Structures are given as structure tokens and as C-alpha cells.
Amino acid sequence: MSSDAGHPLLSGMMEALSPKKQLLAVDSSKDMKRLSFRSLQLQQQQQRQWARRLILLLLVALSSVFAPSALYDLFHPVAPACPMLKALLGEERQPASVPRLLHTVSRENVDTPHVQTWKSKMGIAGQASVSYDELSPELLERYSAPGNSDFVHVYWSDASCLALVADRFPSSLAIYTDYQHNIQRVDACRYFLLYQFGGVYFDTDVSFHLEVEAPDTVPAAFLRLLPQGVGLIESPYKYNEKLQNSLMTSPPKHSFWSKFVFPLLVKRGRSEKRTDVMYSTGPKVVSDAFDSAAREFSQLKALPKNRYNAAFVNDVQLLPCELYQRIPSFKAEEQSWSGGKTNVFLKQLVANIIPMKRCGDFTGPCTVTKHWGRASWVKAAGWWR
């Protein structure tokens, strides 16, 4: 028996249907292309919608970051530093009674570029630093005498700080040696040395930039700028601290240290948070001690509009951030807060999210000091100095 495919009638019918199948195949191909094109259009449309949503979300995020800060700045404009500094230098101010001792604390007696700015401006670039052992009564009398604007640099090492505490503050020695992080001892040392000897303490990443016109001299002008009592630098980061301890001035034996700072060191050195550097020995100690003084004396006097010495409590005054502590920016020649520009960006971001007073352009004119924020005590493995 022959197969159906070989039947003449069936073969003819199949041949007659072939063009229709071909047409159907063509139509189907066109439909598939149209569907594919439509699907691509929908996909592109969805992508554009998501892109618009992302841009809108980004704009909302940026607005939420910068709008509060912009509104705050609108009602709290930055005090112009140049008129402030000019007015202060032009006032008939008595030179501060602080000894002309420039203190720095570090493991090695190395003149960083920032320390060199102090020595150069003060006219002691070629002068050797003195140590704790060399702070004789004769030397202290020389650099405390009225009318003398000569300065000397005093270098403090870990060993000399330990010797100072052991010699002059033996009741604090156990807590001092028990600190987990060396930076805590560095912090505490600066308070002890300012109480014992007085003078000007500054971190080794704080540079000095005061400019004056002849016949005035930088050392004499700087002494007129300093307060008669304790001077504490105002922090530009208002969200976690009111003051910093990177630059401080004091006459010797001032009660602010013995009555308000030292008790906090003891209390927090024995607390559960004793390993927290900021809280136990850092800027929070100075900020909280100042607040304690304000509460005890029931006064926090606002000073004149030039904002110099922004507050005054029992002879303790704030050094305004417009002149002494502006927030670092990318325009600066070098930035290395805790190791890179990323940290500077994050700090600036937080400074915008949380409304607070700005202190002016870091690279702008009429600044007395700049804190570059190199934070040499921060390492990936932990606190270090």
C-alpha cells in the first residue's frame, strides 16, 4: 500500500496550502517584532521613570541635607573675621598675663610644618626647645615678666608628662597610668601642664597665621588677643562638642582646672566609659567643665557683638572659631582628617545636616590659627599617638 503523501489529491492540497502557511509565518514574524519593539519601549519607559524618581529622590535628599543649614545660616550669619580681628587689634587691650610658654606634646620632638609656623611668627625659629627639666624658676620668671613679649617653645614627651604627673599630681598618677590609650595621657597632660605652668598649649597640627602691620609685632599682638584668664577654643562642630582642647591658654594655678577639669578626669577615669577618649579626657571634658562652671556661677555672659571671647564664666573665655578654628575644606592645601578627604567630606556633610554656626572659609584671610585635623593618634588598629 502506498503512503498518503504519495496520493495526487493530497499532494495538491498541501501545495495549495503552502502559500497561506508562508503568509501566516510572515504575519507571525511581524507580530513578534511589534511585540518585541513594544516591550522594548515599555522597558525604556520604565527606566526613564526610575531615573526621574532617582533624581527626584536625590534632590529631596540634598534639600534635606542643605536646607536646614541654609535656613540656619540665614538667621545666624558668620561674623566677618577681618573686621573682628581689626577691631580687636585696634583696641587698647592689656597683654594677657599668661606666661610666654608655647607647649606641645608628642612622642618625638619634631618640628612639624605647623609648629614651625608658630616659631617663625614668634621670631624663635632658630631657638632650641626647652624640656620639663629645664623649666627652672629663673626661666619661668623671665617668660612671665610684664612687658616681655618673647616666647619659648616647651616640648613635652610621654616621659616628661609622666614625670610631671608623678612630681606635681601624685594623687592622679594611678588613673593616669591606667588609661588604655596613650592619647588619653596626652589629653590629661595638657591640662596638668597648663595648671602648673600656664602658657599656650596647641596641638602639633595647629598652625599660626596672625598678620600685623608695623610697628606692631606678632608676639605683642597675640598677647593682646589672648584673654586674661583661661582661653578655650570654640569648636566648629556643635553637634558633639562645644569646645575643643586643640588650643588652650591659661595663667598658672587657675581654679578652672583644679575645680572643674581635674574632678572630671578622676570621675570619668573610674567610670565604665573610661576607655572612651572623647568622654574621659577629650573635648567633652573641657566642654562639660565649662558648663559646670556656668551652672555654679549662674551666669553665661554674652560679650559684645564682635564675638571675641564668645562667652565668659568666672574668668574663662571662649576663643571664637571665626579666628581660631574654621572647618577644614577641600580647598585647603592639605587635608588628612583621620587619614583622608573622605573624613573631611563626612564631617562637612554632618555639619550641613545638623544646623550649626559656620566659622568662615578655612582658606580665607584674617585667621589667627588653623586646625588642620591630622589626628595623628588615629590608626586603623585603634587609638595611637
Summary of the structure (lengths in Angstrom):
residues: 385
radius of gyration: 34.1
end to end distance: 103.7
largest distance: 135.5
contacts: 1144
relative contact order: 0.13
helix: 51%
strand: 12%
